Amino acid sequence: MPTEHGQIDIVIAAVLDAPKYRNLAPELVRAVAVRELAAHRGVKAAIKATKSKLHQVAGAYVEQRIAPAVWLDRLRSCEPAPGAHDPGAALVQAGLANPRFAHLSDRFLRGAIDLMTRHASIRERLPILQRFYVETLADLPPICSVLDVGCGLNPLALPWMPLAADATYYASDIDRTLISFIAQYLALIGVPGEAHVRDQATNPGGPRVDLALALKLLPVLEQLERGAAARFLDALDAPFILVSYPARSLDGHARGMHVAYERQFAALASGKGWDIRRFVFPGELAFLIKKGAAP
Ligand SMILES: C[S@@+](CC[C@H](N)C(=O)[O-])C[C@H]1O[C@@H](n2cnc3c(N)ncnc32)[C@H](O)[C@@H]1O
């Protein structure tokens, strides 16, 4: 019978052997494996439970394999030849929140929108994408830097965010393939920034920025470990944090989620002295936190 350490290594190896989990941050896989092994006392059950937890926090959102090279080629091929007439451009560009991206063609933007449909979380936001950022960020001073944590494919929505023209964008998530795609996307649209693999449950935080985005991330962190969401919010070095919660589950049911998440957020904010604005959108509940406001 393998030692406890040996058992953990067996669980980790079995989980990383599955293509669906191979690209996840190793420290996250290890942390989940250690907890599940302690809870289940048996390698086979721990492997199953670890995979199930990783599916809940990451795998469930990506319905199609992320293929950075194919996706970037698709976006590049959406660019019309220089000087070509793109009759739909005005239509989509009228909706852009940032004139810095006026050079992106209608076809490119439609290509980005199409890719956003591949991740359940941002697909749900698509019908309200423009309103979501314009309304939540309306009263903020110019935003020159953003940290998008647990970003998923949300950085694809950059052209619809009202940021300063030269804003820097930092993104992090737990999936290496996703992060590789995001880094190349930032370069493709000419946005300075970086994308990193980082598990916010074991290593919360990121660079100092004007605005941190934690969209639909807090419930996921709490699923991993109770208390992880509070540690994460404390670790962020940003005067403003935009937090959001899903108002529907992935299968489309509401099941009182609104109420439960209002409570979860109220508990996180309790005693912090934050200035908070609340926004209710179809399918998403958001809170803009101003840290350091008077208690
Ligand atoms: C519900 S999705 C939200 C995606 C994006 N923020 C949005 O709203 O469109 C949750 C995201 O958090 C990421 N995630 C899960 N666990 C994480 C962790 N421990 N640290 C960082 N990101 C994590 C997942 O990979 C996934 O992209």
The ligand as a Gaussian input file, in Angstrom:
#p B3LYP/6-31G(d) Opt

LIG

0 1
 C      -17.627000      31.162000     -13.856000
 S      -16.164000      31.285000     -14.771000
 C      -16.011000      33.045000     -14.913000
 C      -15.179000      33.475000     -16.103000
 C      -15.107000      34.996000     -16.318000
 N      -14.650000      35.681000     -15.151000
 C      -16.459000      35.514000     -16.726000
 O      -17.229000      35.963000     -15.863000
 O      -16.767000      35.458000     -17.913000
 C      -14.994000      30.913000     -13.545000
 C      -13.569000      31.022000     -14.037000
 O      -12.721000      30.920000     -12.897000
 C      -11.632000      30.100000     -13.214000
 N      -11.179000      29.520000     -11.939000
 C      -11.690000      28.449000     -11.278000
 N      -11.000000      28.231000     -10.156000
 C      -10.040000      29.180000     -10.094000
 C       -8.990000      29.456000      -9.174000
 N       -8.811000      28.713000      -8.106000
 N       -8.170000      30.505000      -9.427000
 C       -8.348000      31.261000     -10.541000
 N       -9.322000      31.045000     -11.446000
 C      -10.149000      30.013000     -11.229000
 C      -12.192000      29.086000     -14.203000
 O      -11.177000      28.503000     -14.971000
 C      -13.160000      29.946000     -15.009000
 O      -12.523000      30.538000     -16.125000

